Amino acid sequence: MIYVENLKKEFKKTVKAPGIMGSIKSFIKPQKEIVTAVKDISFNVEKGEILGFIGPNGAGKSTVIKMLTGILTPTSGICTINGKCPTDDRKNYVKEIGVVFGQRTQLWWDLPLRETYGVLKEIYEVPDDRYHKRMAFLNEVLDLDSFITSPVRTLSLGQRMRADIAASLLHSPKVLFLDEPTIGLDVVVKDNIRKAIEYINKQEKTTVVLTTHDLSDIELLSKRIVMIDKGSNVFDGTIPELKSKYGQIRELHFETDTADVSSVLAYSEHFGFCKDDVSIETEGSSVKVRFNSSIVPVSDMLSYTLGKINITDISVKDADIEEIIRRLYKQGV
């Protein structure tokens, strides 16, 4: 459905020397500098797949999304969606995609939501019978009825996000781009949005590209991740593959009545851990220890811990995806 090969985007930036003379010089004879935002990124997305597209701030995620949606033209490389080039024949191309930017709305601020959808119906040339069926489906999935007659400016953030997702799906797009769809939402609303995305994906085989900093969205919705950093691919695979390759971090959770646990459990001195390979967090009697099990096996950590302090309850689990990715970014992979 989505094919991206050696995608590259360069921007020209004017370099200005400091001070008034620098401003005058840059005005008369501007000095240009080439900035590469995206370099040689390649990946494919199958029909009906939900892809987690992630990376730190400044990694090039938004630039890639803008090229895939036709907002920006690539400097070089190929990107096609359902066999179409995003920058060719945009009028017909946009009928096959839906886009939701979490911090920007495509809704008309002062119009009642129902009238906004009526305007979008005309823009996308959706026939009346199909429009009514579509609205019935979106009302069922996203629960729009309670606020569909309200002006957009009166909606809560959660309501507006549901309304934006409905607007992006009004014309039955084959591909849906979601950029931070749950940003700023509370836990209950986030869960409802995730369920709606999952339901629409399963019911209609809509291909979804999900960009988010909330890695719970990725874990709950996506089976596959494409991770980029500094404009380049750093990982492309499933979440189990990510954990298998980079997820040697384990967590010990235990309850103890020992005071000042950090001074008693001298993991770094005893095992020779580096600073980033072990950490201890305490909250009352609860303690969480993260450690790199490729350096020290779980059995050795358990033996040492149980031999040093009195423990009433203990468990071991894999670190979550957020911890794995945090370490990857910190290491600058």
N, C-alpha and C positions, 0 to 999 in steps of 0.2 A: 504493500500500500504506500509506504514512504521509503524512498530510496535516496540516500545521501552519499556522495562519493567525493572525497578530497575537497570539501567545501572550505572556501577561504574568503575572508572579508578584511579589507584594508581601508583605513580612513586617513585622510590628509588633515594634519593638525598644524595650525600656525604657531610657531615658537616665538614668543615675545621676550626681549631682554627687559630687565627691571627698569623702573623709572620712566620719566616723561620722554627722554630721548629714545628709550627702547620702544615706547608706544609709537613715536613718530616714525622710527625706522621700520617697524613692522607694518605701518600703514603705507609707507612709500614703497618699500621693497620687502614684502613679507617673506619670511623664511619658513618653508614647509617641512614637515616631518611626517614620515609614513608610520602609522600605528597599525599593527596587525592584531585585530580583535579575535579572529578565528583563523586557525591554520590547519588545513588538511584533516578536517573531521569527516569521518565516514561511519554510517550505521544504516541499518534497515529496520523497518517496523512492519510486521505482518498485519493483515486485516483482522480486526477484532482484538488486537493486543492493547494492553495498557502499559505504556512505557514510562518508567520513572526517569526523568531527565534532570540531573542534579549537578551541582558544583558550587564552590564558594562564590561570594560576591566578586564580580569582575572576571569571572571565569569565561564568559562569552555566551552564557545560556540565552539571554534575551536577544543577542545578536543572531544566534542560530534560529530562534523562534521567529524573529522578524523576517529572516530570509525564507523560512518555510512557509510563512503566511503571505509572502509577496510584498511586504512593506519595504524591505531592503533588497537590492540586487547584489548577488555574490560577485566578488572580484574574480574568482575562478572556481572551478568545480561544478558538480551537477547536483541538483535536488529536484525530485519529481514527487508528486503526490497523486496517486491513482493515474499515473501516466502523464500528468499535466505539469508543466513548468509554472511555478507560482507567479512569475513576472510576465508570462504571456497570457493574453486574453483574460485579464483579471476579472472582468464582469462575470464570466462563466465559472472561473476558477473559485471565486469566493462562495459560490453556491454549494460547493462541495466541502467547505470547512466551516467550523465554528470556533470562535476565539473568546476566551474569558480572561481578562486581566484583573487580578484581585483588587488592585487599588484604583482601577479606572472602570467606569461604567459606560455601556453603550446605550443606556436608557435615557429618555428625555426627562429631565429633572422635574418639570412642572406638570407633565401630563400624567393622568391616571395610568396605571400599569396596563390596563386593558387596551387603552388607546395607543400606547407605545407598541404593543404587539400588533395592533392593526396597521400601524405605519410600517413596521418591519415586514408584515405580510405583503404589502404592496411593493416594497423595495425588492424582496426576494421572489416576487411574482408567484406566490403560493396560491393555488386554486382554492375557492371557498370551501368545498367539501373536505379537501385535505387539511385545510387550516383548522376547521372545527374538530376533526378527529385528532389532530396533533395537539390542540389545546386541551382536549379532554385527557389525553395521555399525560401531558406535562402537568396538568392539575393533579392528576392521581399520584404521580411520582414525586413531585416537588411541593405539593400542598399549597397551591397559589390562591385558592378561593377566598381565604380569609382576608387577603389584602390586595386583590386584583383590581379593585375599584379605587384604591388609594393613590394619590400622587407619589411619584417615585421619591421625592424629597422627604416624605414622611415615613419612609420605610426604615426599619432597623437594619443594621449591617447584615445580619443573617438573612433577613427577608430579601434585601437587595441582591445578595449573592445568589440566592435561589432564583430570583427574577432574572438575573444576568445569565445564569446557566440555561434557563428556559428560553431566553431570547436567542442564545447561541445555537439552540437545538430546534428552533421553530421551523427551519427549512430542511430538516432531516439531513444534516451534513454527514459525510462518510468519515470525516476526521474531526476530532475535537481537541483543541489546544487549551489547556488549563494552566494558567500562570498564577500560582499562589491562591488557589480557590478557597482555602480555609483560613487565610491570614486574618488575625484579629477576632476570630469567632470563638465562642465558648465551647466547652467539651460536647454538650448535647447537640448543638447546631452542627459542629464539625462531623459528628457521627452521622447525622441525618444527610448531610451533603455527600459524605463518602458512600453511604448506602444508595443514594440516588444515582451517583456516578456508576457504581458497580451494577445496579439494576439496568440502567440504560445501555451499558456496555454489553451485558448478557442478552438483553431482549433484542437489541437492534444491531449487534456486532459492530458498534461504533468504535473505531480506532481512537485511542486516547493517548495524548502526549501530556504528561503531568510534570510540571516544574514547581518545586516547592522546597522550602527550608524545613517544613514540618515532616520529619522522616517517618512519623507514624502514618501519614498519608501513603508514603511509598510502600511501607511494610504491609499495610492492610489492602492496598489496591493493586500494586504492581508485582509481577513475577520477575521482571527483568529491569535492570538499571543500565543507563548509559551515564557515566560520570565524566565530566570534563574539568580541566583546570588549566588556566593560562592559555585558553584557546585550543587545547588539544585533548584528544581522548586519553583518559587514564584507566578506564575500566568499562567493559561491555559484557554483561553476563547476568545470571540470575542471582537473587539474594543468597541462596545457599552457596553458590560459587564464590561470592564476595566473602562470606563468612569463612568458607574453607580456605581461601587464599590469604585473607588478611585478619580473620577473626580468631586469632589465638588468645584473645583476651577473655578471661573468665572472671566471675564475680563470686566471692564468698559473702554470704549474708549470715550474720549470727547475732544472738542476744547474749549479753554478758553483764555481770555486776562489777567487773574490773574497772577501776578508775584510770584515766590517762592511758588508754589503750595504745596510742601511737608510740609512747615511750617504751612500753613493755614489748610490743611486737616490732622488733627491729628487723623488718624484712630485708631492707636494702643492705644492711651490714652483714646479716647472716647468709643471704643468698647471692649478694653481689648484683642486685637489680640496679639498672640505671634509673634516673629520675622519672622518665615517662613509662617505665615498665611496671610500676606499682603505685597505688594510691590508697589512702584510708580515709573514709568518711564516717563520722559518728553523729548520731542524733539520739540523745538520751542513752538508753541501754542498747540501742540497735547500731550495728557496725556493718559497713560495706567495704570490702577490700577488692579492688580491681588489680589483676596481675596478668603478666604475659606468661601463659602456660607453655610456650615453646622454650622458655628459659628454665622455669621450674615447674615440674609436673604438679597436678592437682593433689595427688597423694602426699607429696612432700609438704605442700602448703598446709594441708589439713593436719598432718602429724605435728608440724612445728607449732601451729596455732593452738591445737588442743593441748599440747604440752606446756604452753606458756600461760594460758589464762583459763578461768572457769567459764564454760559455755553451757547455756541451757537449751539452745536450739541453733541448728546450723544447716545451711543449704548451699548448693553450688549451681550456678547457671551460666549459660553463655552470655557474653555482653551483647546488648542490643545493637542494631544497625547504626544508631546514632553515634555510639561510642566508637565503633569501628571507623566510620567515616571521619569523625572528629580527629582520630589519630592519623588517618591518611592525609588530611589537610594540613595537620600540624607538621607532619614529616615532609610536606611539599612534594608529594608524589605526582 
